[in-house]
């Protein structure tokens, strides 16, 4: 899957970080929840936008891999990554 580093943004609601993956010349909108960043990437509660984005960028390789696997399993035009996506079963 081809991916592009589209500029991530903290959602206005502060409930997640929006980013995109490019797949077959179209962009798939993705969101990873703040709860996921707190649970699996050591983001402290009530973090600033700058800290949220740093945590996202630091974990981007793993985040991207999970997003790609989710898209392969269930093709969609938009996905949301939650703690359940990162839990080992």
C-alpha positions in Angstrom: 0.0 0.0 0.0 1.4 3.4 -0.9 1.3 5.9 1.9 1.9 9.6 2.1 2.7 11.8 5.0 -0.2 14.1 5.0 -0.1 16.7 7.7 -1.8 15.4 10.8 -4.2 17.7 12.7 -5.8 17.5 16.1 -9.6 17.5 15.7 -11.4 20.6 16.9 -13.2 18.4 19.4 -9.8 17.3 20.7 -11.0 13.7 20.6 -8.5 12.5 18.0 -5.8 13.2 15.4 -6.9 13.2 11.7 -4.4 12.0 9.1 -4.6 10.5 5.7 -3.2 7.5 3.8 -2.9 7.4 0.0 -4.1 4.2 -1.5 -4.4 3.7 -5.3 -4.4 7.4 -6.0 -7.1 8.3 -3.4 -6.8 9.5 0.1 -8.3 7.6 2.9 -9.3 9.8 5.9 -8.1 8.3 9.2 -8.5 9.3 12.8 -6.7 7.9 15.8 -8.5 8.7 19.1 -6.8 10.5 21.9 -7.8 7.6 24.2 -5.7 5.3 21.9 -2.7 7.7 22.1 -3.0 7.8 25.9 -3.4 4.0 26.2 -0.8 2.8 23.8 1.6 5.7 23.1 2.0 7.2 26.6 0.3 10.5 25.9 -0.4 12.2 29.2 -4.0 13.4 29.8 -4.9 17.0 28.9 -1.8 17.3 26.7 -1.3 20.3 24.5 -1.9 20.1 20.7 1.9 20.2 20.2 2.4 17.3 22.6 -0.4 15.3 21.0 1.1 15.7 17.5 4.6 14.8 18.7 3.2 11.6 20.3 1.4 10.9 17.0 4.5 11.4 14.9 6.7 9.3 17.3 4.3 6.4 16.9 3.4 7.0 13.3 5.1 3.8 11.9 3.0 1.6 14.2 -0.2 3.7 13.7 0.2 3.5 9.9 0.8 -0.2 10.0 -2.4 -0.8 12.0 -4.4 1.6 9.8 -3.2 -0.3 6.7 -4.1 -3.7 8.2 -7.6 -2.4 9.1 -8.1 -1.1 5.5 -7.0 -4.4 4.0 -9.4 -6.3 6.2 -12.3 -3.8 5.8 -11.9 -1.4 2.8 -13.5 2.0 3.6 -13.1 5.6 2.7 -12.7 6.6 6.3 -11.4 4.7 9.3 -11.1 5.4 13.0 -8.4 3.7 15.1 -9.4 3.0 18.7 -7.7 1.2 21.6 -9.4 -2.1 20.4 -7.3 -1.9 17.2 -4.1 -1.9 19.2 -5.0 -4.6 21.8 -3.4 -7.9 21.2 -5.9 -10.7 21.0 
